[in-house]
Amino acid sequence: MTQIVVRLDQEAQRALDSLTQATGINRSEATRQAILLAERHRVRAQIRADAAAVAADPKDAAESATVLEEMAARRAW
């Protein structure tokens, strides 16, 4: 496991203290969870941005409409 040193300002220190007291987890675990949560948030934001770009692309919208029409024509019921 990698060990790192983190310097916290007063606001971050108060938040960390509050989090560890409220949840009972230690500072290392709180830091690990925060890093993982931040990365998940970043990935989800990128996915949303990518989806918005695709949704705004007229070529992609036309292709999707074509595929839907083809699927509807082949529907068994």
N, CA, C and O atoms as a DFTB+ gen file, in Angstrom:
308 C
 N C O
     1  1       0.847      -1.164       0.000
     2  2       0.000       0.000       0.000
     3  2       0.899       1.234       0.000
     4  3       1.894       1.286       0.722
     5  1       0.547       2.211      -0.801
     6  2       1.310       3.449      -0.896
     7  2       0.961       4.372       0.256
     8  3      -0.198       4.482       0.654
     9  1       1.964       5.021       0.775
    10  2       1.753       5.983       1.848
    11  2       2.010       7.377       1.290
    12  3       2.993       7.601       0.583
    13  1       1.113       8.317       1.613
    14  2       1.278       9.692       1.154
    15  2       1.122      10.637       2.327
    16  3       0.574      10.272       3.367
    17  1       1.607      11.853       2.150
    18  2       1.436      12.913       3.137
    19  2       0.508      13.947       2.524
    20  3       0.700      14.363       1.382
    21  1      -0.486      14.356       3.274
    22  2      -1.456      15.331       2.786
    23  2      -1.441      16.537       3.719
    24  3      -1.525      16.391       4.939
    25  1      -1.335      17.717       3.139
    26  2      -1.422      18.944       3.928
    27  2      -2.827      19.504       3.769
    28  3      -3.290      19.733       2.652
    29  1      -3.498      19.720       4.882
    30  2      -4.876      20.196       4.863
    31  2      -4.954      21.623       5.384
    32  3      -4.273      21.988       6.342
    33  1      -5.793      22.423       4.738
    34  2      -6.079      23.737       5.305
    35  2      -7.094      23.554       6.431
    36  3      -7.544      22.436       6.683
    37  1      -7.451      24.626       7.099
    38  2      -8.342      24.510       8.256
    39  2      -9.710      23.968       7.881
    40  3     -10.282      23.161       8.614
    41  1     -10.234      24.400       6.756
    42  2     -11.557      23.927       6.333
    43  2     -11.548      22.419       6.089
    44  3     -12.454      21.709       6.526
    45  1     -10.527      21.937       5.393
    46  2     -10.431      20.515       5.115
    47  2     -10.197      19.718       6.398
    48  3     -10.732      18.621       6.558
    49  1      -9.403      20.266       7.303
    50  2      -9.146      19.585       8.574
    51  2     -10.425      19.471       9.391
    52  3     -10.701      18.421       9.970
    53  1     -11.210      20.551       9.442
    54  2     -12.489      20.507      10.166
    55  2     -13.427      19.482       9.533
    56  3     -14.106      18.737      10.239
    57  1     -13.461      19.448       8.208
    58  2     -14.325      18.486       7.519
    59  2     -13.874      17.058       7.811
    60  3     -14.706      16.185       8.059
    61  1     -12.585      16.816       7.785
    62  2     -12.061      15.489       8.073
    63  2     -12.367      15.085       9.510
    64  3     -12.783      13.956       9.766
    65  1     -12.161      16.002      10.442
    66  2     -12.471      15.715      11.848
    67  2     -13.948      15.399      12.027
    68  3     -14.309      14.449      12.722
    69  1     -14.799      16.201      11.396
    70  2     -16.238      15.984      11.498
    71  2     -16.630      14.629      10.918
    72  3     -17.428      13.900      11.507
    73  1     -16.062      14.298       9.759
    74  2     -16.366      13.036       9.094
    75  2     -15.933      11.841       9.935
    76  3     -16.689      10.883      10.099
    77  1     -14.730      11.901      10.460
    78  2     -14.241      10.760      11.241
    79  2     -15.014      10.607      12.542
    80  3     -15.259       9.485      12.985
    81  1     -15.397      11.705      13.153
    82  2     -16.179      11.620      14.392
    83  2     -17.591      11.108      14.126
    84  3     -18.125      10.311      14.896
    85  1     -18.188      11.568      13.036
    86  2     -19.565      11.180      12.726
    87  2     -19.684       9.723      12.276
    88  3     -20.685       9.062      12.549
    89  1     -18.666       9.238      11.592
    90  2     -18.763       7.898      11.012
    91  2     -17.973       6.841      11.770
    92  3     -18.244       5.646      11.648
    93  1     -16.999       7.284      12.550
    94  2     -16.168       6.333      13.278
    95  2     -15.037       5.739      12.457
    96  3     -14.287       4.898      12.952
    97  1     -14.906       6.169      11.207
    98  2     -13.788       5.669      10.408
    99  2     -12.537       6.504      10.705
   100  3     -12.634       7.643      11.161
   101  1     -11.370       5.923      10.441
   102  2     -10.144       6.665      10.716
   103  2      -9.807       7.600       9.555
   104  3     -10.429       7.542       8.494
   105  1      -8.814       8.462       9.775
   106  2      -8.462       9.470       8.776
   107  2      -7.992       8.842       7.468
   108  3      -8.308       9.342       6.388
   109  1      -7.246       7.761       7.561
   110  2      -6.762       7.114       6.341
   111  2      -7.924       6.576       5.508
   112  3      -7.956       6.749       4.290
   113  1      -8.869       5.926       6.170
   114  2     -10.025       5.382       5.444
   115  2     -10.873       6.502       4.865
   116  3     -11.355       6.390       3.738
   117  1     -11.061       7.567       5.608
   118  2     -11.831       8.717       5.109
   119  2     -11.162       9.308       3.873
   120  3     -11.837       9.681       2.914
   121  1      -9.847       9.392       3.898
   122  2      -9.099       9.921       2.762
   123  2      -9.216       8.995       1.558
   124  3      -9.434       9.464       0.441
   125  1      -9.076       7.689       1.767
   126  2      -9.235       6.726       0.669
   127  2     -10.628       6.834       0.048
   128  3     -10.771       6.869      -1.174
   129  1     -11.649       6.888       0.901
   130  2     -13.014       6.979       0.389
   131  2     -13.231       8.269      -0.395
   132  3     -13.910       8.270      -1.422
   133  1     -12.655       9.360       0.089
   134  2     -12.805      10.644      -0.602
   135  2     -12.146      10.609      -1.974
   136  3     -12.691      11.148      -2.938
   137  1     -10.982       9.981      -2.068
   138  2     -10.290       9.869      -3.351
   139  2     -11.114       9.038      -4.324
   140  3     -11.282       9.424      -5.481
   141  1     -11.624       7.911      -3.869
   142  2     -12.439       7.057      -4.737
   143  2     -13.721       7.755      -5.166
   144  3     -14.132       7.647      -6.321
   145  1     -14.356       8.472      -4.239
   146  2     -15.577       9.206      -4.569
   147  2     -15.296      10.310      -5.587
   148  3     -16.075      10.515      -6.518
   149  1     -14.187      11.015      -5.407
   150  2     -13.828      12.075      -6.354
   151  2     -13.581      11.492      -7.747
   152  3     -13.980      12.090      -8.746
   153  1     -12.933      10.343      -7.819
   154  2     -12.676       9.725      -9.123
   155  2     -13.977       9.255      -9.773
   156  3     -14.169       9.441     -10.975
   157  1     -14.872       8.650      -8.991
   158  2     -16.177       8.241      -9.547
   159  2     -16.940       9.460     -10.060
   160  3     -17.563       9.406     -11.120
   161  1     -16.889      10.547      -9.313
   162  2     -17.568      11.773      -9.719
   163  2     -16.982      12.293     -11.040
   164  3     -17.726      12.707     -11.930
   165  1     -15.654      12.272     -11.164
   166  2     -15.001      12.726     -12.384
   167  2     -15.391      11.863     -13.575
   168  3     -15.681      12.381     -14.653
   169  1     -15.398      10.555     -13.385
   170  2     -15.751       9.641     -14.479
   171  2     -17.207       9.839     -14.897
   172  3     -17.516       9.883     -16.088
   173  1     -18.088       9.959     -13.924
   174  2     -19.509      10.157     -14.258
   175  2     -19.739      11.484     -14.963
   176  3     -20.560      11.568     -15.877
   177  1     -19.019      12.523     -14.547
   178  2     -19.137      13.819     -15.224
   179  2     -18.665      13.703     -16.669
   180  3     -19.267      14.298     -17.564
   181  1     -17.603      12.949     -16.908
   182  2     -17.107      12.750     -18.267
   183  2     -18.110      11.962     -19.103
   184  3     -18.318      12.262     -20.278
   185  1     -18.727      10.958     -18.495
   186  2     -19.748      10.177     -19.210
   187  2     -20.926      11.072     -19.582
   188  3     -21.435      10.998     -20.700
   189  1     -21.363      11.922     -18.643
   190  2     -22.467      12.844     -18.942
   191  2     -22.095      13.795     -20.076
   192  3     -22.903      14.051     -20.968
   193  1     -20.873      14.316     -20.040
   194  2     -20.424      15.228     -21.103
   195  2     -20.370      14.515     -22.443
   196  3     -20.788      15.071     -23.459
   197  1     -19.861      13.292     -22.455
   198  2     -19.814      12.514     -23.692
   199  2     -21.217      12.241     -24.224
   200  3     -21.465      12.352     -25.424
   201  1     -22.129      11.884     -23.329
   202  2     -23.516      11.609     -23.740
   203  2     -24.174      12.866     -24.300
   204  3     -24.910      12.800     -25.285
   205  1     -23.912      13.999     -23.676
   206  2     -24.484      15.260     -24.164
   207  2     -23.943      15.596     -25.556
   208  3     -24.679      16.077     -26.418
   209  1     -22.663      15.342     -25.762
   210  2     -22.068      15.610     -27.076
   211  2     -22.676      14.711     -28.145
   212  3     -22.954      15.167     -29.254
   213  1     -22.882      13.451     -27.821
   214  2     -23.498      12.522     -28.771
   215  2     -24.943      12.942     -29.050
   216  3     -25.389      12.927     -30.198
   217  1     -25.668      13.315     -27.995
   218  2     -27.072      13.710     -28.167
   219  2     -27.198      14.968     -29.020
   220  3     -28.207      15.156     -29.700
   221  1     -26.190      15.824     -28.992
   222  2     -26.238      17.067     -29.760
   223  2     -25.726      16.895     -31.187
   224  3     -25.776      17.839     -31.976
   225  1     -25.242      15.724     -31.525
   226  2     -24.685      15.467     -32.849
   227  2     -25.797      15.081     -33.813
   228  3     -26.390      14.013     -33.659
   229  1     -26.096      15.914     -34.798
   230  2     -27.196      15.614     -35.728
   231  2     -26.971      14.327     -36.529
   232  3     -27.930      13.621     -36.840
   233  1     -25.725      14.019     -36.862
   234  2     -25.450      12.779     -37.603
   235  2     -25.802      11.563     -36.751
   236  3     -26.390      10.598     -37.240
   237  1     -25.436      11.621     -35.477
   238  2     -25.738      10.501     -34.590
   239  2     -27.247      10.366     -34.393
   240  3     -27.773       9.253     -34.370
   241  1     -27.939      11.488     -34.253
   242  2     -29.398      11.447     -34.092
   243  2     -30.059      10.827     -35.320
   244  3     -30.988      10.031     -35.187
   245  1     -29.589      11.185     -36.506
   246  2     -30.149      10.625     -37.743
   247  2     -29.883       9.126     -37.826
   248  3     -30.762       8.355     -38.213
   249  1     -28.680       8.719     -37.466
   250  2     -28.353       7.298     -37.505
   251  2     -29.204       6.515     -36.506
   252  3     -29.674       5.418     -36.808
   253  1     -29.400       7.084     -35.317
   254  2     -30.239       6.429     -34.311
   255  2     -31.671       6.283     -34.809
   256  3     -32.298       5.243     -34.605
   257  1     -32.188       7.313     -35.458
   258  2     -33.547       7.252     -35.992
   259  2     -33.661       6.164     -37.055
   260  3     -34.655       5.439     -37.111
   261  1     -32.654       6.059     -37.882
   262  2     -32.646       5.027     -38.921
   263  2     -32.649       3.634     -38.305
   264  3     -33.400       2.759     -38.737
   265  1     -31.819       3.434     -37.308
   266  2     -31.747       2.130     -36.643
   267  2     -33.087       1.802     -35.995
   268  3     -33.556       0.668     -36.094
   269  1     -33.708       2.771     -35.338
   270  2     -35.020       2.537     -34.709
   271  2     -36.069       2.159     -35.742
   272  3     -36.882       1.266     -35.502
   273  1     -36.059       2.826     -36.881
   274  2     -37.005       2.506     -37.948
   275  2     -36.786       1.080     -38.462
   276  3     -37.744       0.340     -38.688
   277  1     -35.517       0.704     -38.642
   278  2     -35.197      -0.648     -39.119
   279  2     -35.634      -1.693     -38.085
   280  3     -36.145      -2.751     -38.452
   281  1     -35.440      -1.408     -36.836
   282  2     -35.841      -2.354     -35.784
   283  2     -37.364      -2.471     -35.725
   284  3     -37.899      -3.563     -35.534
   285  1     -38.051      -1.358     -35.886
   286  2     -39.515      -1.394     -35.864
   287  2     -40.052      -2.212     -37.037
   288  3     -41.059      -2.906     -36.896
   289  1     -39.401      -2.137     -38.171
   290  2     -39.844      -2.890     -39.349
   291  2     -39.658      -4.392     -39.159
   292  3     -40.357      -5.191     -39.782
   293  1     -38.724      -4.773     -38.306
   294  2     -38.440      -6.194     -38.083
   295  2     -39.116      -6.744     -36.850
   296  3     -38.939      -7.914     -36.508
   297  1     -39.887      -5.913     -36.180
   298  2     -40.536      -6.334     -34.942
   299  2     -41.496      -7.497     -35.206
   300  3     -42.242      -7.490     -36.186
   301  1     -41.466      -8.485     -34.327
   302  2     -42.289      -9.691     -34.514
   303  2     -43.730      -9.442     -34.120
   304  3     -44.596     -10.208     -34.545
   305  1     -44.034      -8.459     -33.364
   306  2     -45.421      -8.198     -32.966
   307  2     -45.806      -6.784     -33.179
   308  3     -46.941      -6.403     -32.894
